[in-house]
């Protein structure tokens, strides 16, 4: 099997699923680590401008909604965690981008960077730093778990 097919599966999994599933697919399909990390980082880098555009369009539409709906959309950052993340600025964007769970990742980090009015280039750099940190931590943990399972299975 060539490298293109496993990479295509990993990229599809990253788009449809999440980074944990994408890394797992890469491990199971024996994608070389460097290619796996570069492909997943590239997917995140491609998503950032799209999400900025999407939030820009959504913000224009939100202004036309009744005040009650505007209030509902703004409640996400009114929670204690949301206020802490907003107060932490760029570091909060990086932390949010690094979270591999629901509610974290590039989608939510872009929303936070957009709400903080960070310049797009700065916001993208902080998000990519968080993404890289997340992938490297997940990769190192995943490699260790897979090696332990292989030893146990033999």
Secondary structure as GFF3:
##gff-version 3
##sequence-region A 1 154
A	DSSP	alpha_helix	3	16	.	.	.	ID=ss1
A	DSSP	alpha_helix	19	28	.	.	.	ID=ss2
A	DSSP	alpha_helix	33	62	.	.	.	ID=ss3
A	DSSP	alpha_helix	67	74	.	.	.	ID=ss4
A	DSSP	three_ten_helix	75	78	.	.	.	ID=ss5
A	DSSP	alpha_helix	80	87	.	.	.	ID=ss6
A	DSSP	alpha_helix	89	98	.	.	.	ID=ss7
A	DSSP	alpha_helix	106	115	.	.	.	ID=ss8
A	DSSP	alpha_helix	120	153	.	.	.	ID=ss9
###
